[in-house]
Amino acid sequence: MTDVETGVREHVHWAIFFRQWLKNPLRMASVVPSGQQLARRMVNAMPQGTRRVIELGAGTGVMTQALIRHGIAASDLLVVELNEALHALLQRRFPGVAVACSDARHLRELVELSPDIGHVDAVLSSLGLLAIPKDVQRDILASAFDVLRPGGVFIQYTYGLASPLDDSVAQQLGLRCRSTGWAWRNLPPAQVFVYTR
């Protein structure tokens, strides 16, 4: 594929994402898809030897593409996207990947429908946790840690200065949090956090 074709494809993906944001700005975490630098930072935050991954809120597939480039096999990847138009785009872009149009609170059921996935090593999230009520945050993180192997990680980015997960939720679930740094070239700049139990 030429650079021009790649640029046109990225522009089309951006336009689809932006249209979905216009339809429901409170449900989308950002006006624009994540950038390549942020995707690399998220992928690099995974533990060494990570094989099975779930991605939440995949949008146009920037993180999905980074995961595949990193060496995650399509059969070891489960992508979850609640927006129907973005879900359809992801299915077209990644025909070998299991792409579910579902709520992130139902990971146990989704994993049971994808028996190749089993317990996962990492969950990468592009969900807008800051805009999500505490009880829903708790349900999402509890669901994620229910399918993570012992020692598995939940990786989340935010545009804020502090962890986007409410402190009381982290305490309830017994989670530790650390920042792996900023993706300064992302629009807007984003900080990546890793949560472990």
ChimeraX attribute file (.defattr): number of C-alpha atoms within 10 A of each C-alpha:
attribute: neighborCount
match mode: 1-to-1
recipient: residues
	/A:1	5
	/A:2	7
	/A:3	8
	/A:4	9
	/A:5	10
	/A:6	11
	/A:7	11
	/A:8	12
	/A:9	12
	/A:10	15
	/A:11	12
	/A:12	13
	/A:13	19
	/A:14	18
	/A:15	15
	/A:16	18
	/A:17	22
	/A:18	17
	/A:19	13
	/A:20	19
	/A:21	17
	/A:22	11
	/A:23	10
	/A:24	10
	/A:25	13
	/A:26	12
	/A:27	15
	/A:28	22
	/A:29	20
	/A:30	18
	/A:31	16
	/A:32	19
	/A:33	24
	/A:34	22
	/A:35	17
	/A:36	16
	/A:37	17
	/A:38	24
	/A:39	23
	/A:40	17
	/A:41	20
	/A:42	25
	/A:43	21
	/A:44	14
	/A:45	20
	/A:46	20
	/A:47	13
	/A:48	8
	/A:49	7
	/A:50	15
	/A:51	16
	/A:52	22
	/A:53	28
	/A:54	27
	/A:55	24
	/A:56	26
	/A:57	25
	/A:58	25
	/A:59	30
	/A:60	26
	/A:61	24
	/A:62	18
	/A:63	28
	/A:64	28
	/A:65	15
	/A:66	20
	/A:67	22
	/A:68	16
	/A:69	12
	/A:70	12
	/A:71	10
	/A:72	17
	/A:73	15
	/A:74	18
	/A:75	15
	/A:76	19
	/A:77	25
	/A:78	24
	/A:79	28
	/A:80	25
	/A:81	25
	/A:82	17
	/A:83	19
	/A:84	13
	/A:85	16
	/A:86	21
	/A:87	23
	/A:88	15
	/A:89	16
	/A:90	23
	/A:91	17
	/A:92	12
	/A:93	14
	/A:94	16
	/A:95	10
	/A:96	12
	/A:97	19
	/A:98	20
	/A:99	22
	/A:100	21
	/A:101	18
	/A:102	18
	/A:103	15
	/A:104	24
	/A:105	17
	/A:106	14
	/A:107	23
	/A:108	18
	/A:109	11
	/A:110	22
	/A:111	17
	/A:112	13
	/A:113	13
	/A:114	16
	/A:115	11
	/A:116	13
	/A:117	21
	/A:118	17
	/A:119	20
	/A:120	24
	/A:121	23
	/A:122	27
	/A:123	26
	/A:124	27
	/A:125	22
	/A:126	23
	/A:127	24
	/A:128	20
	/A:129	20
	/A:130	16
	/A:131	13
	/A:132	18
	/A:133	10
	/A:134	16
	/A:135	10
	/A:136	14
	/A:137	23
	/A:138	20
	/A:139	15
	/A:140	21
	/A:141	21
	/A:142	18
	/A:143	17
	/A:144	26
	/A:145	25
	/A:146	14
	/A:147	23
	/A:148	24
	/A:149	15
	/A:150	13
	/A:151	11
	/A:152	22
	/A:153	25
	/A:154	24
	/A:155	24
	/A:156	25
	/A:157	28
	/A:158	23
	/A:159	20
	/A:160	13
	/A:161	9
	/A:162	12
	/A:163	22
	/A:164	20
	/A:165	21
	/A:166	17
	/A:167	12
	/A:168	11
	/A:169	18
	/A:170	20
	/A:171	10
	/A:172	10
	/A:173	15
	/A:174	11
	/A:175	16
	/A:176	11
	/A:177	17
	/A:178	12
	/A:179	16
	/A:180	16
	/A:181	13
	/A:182	19
	/A:183	22
	/A:184	12
	/A:185	12
	/A:186	18
	/A:187	15
	/A:188	15
	/A:189	17
	/A:190	23
	/A:191	23
	/A:192	24
	/A:193	22
	/A:194	22
	/A:195	21
	/A:196	18
	/A:197	15
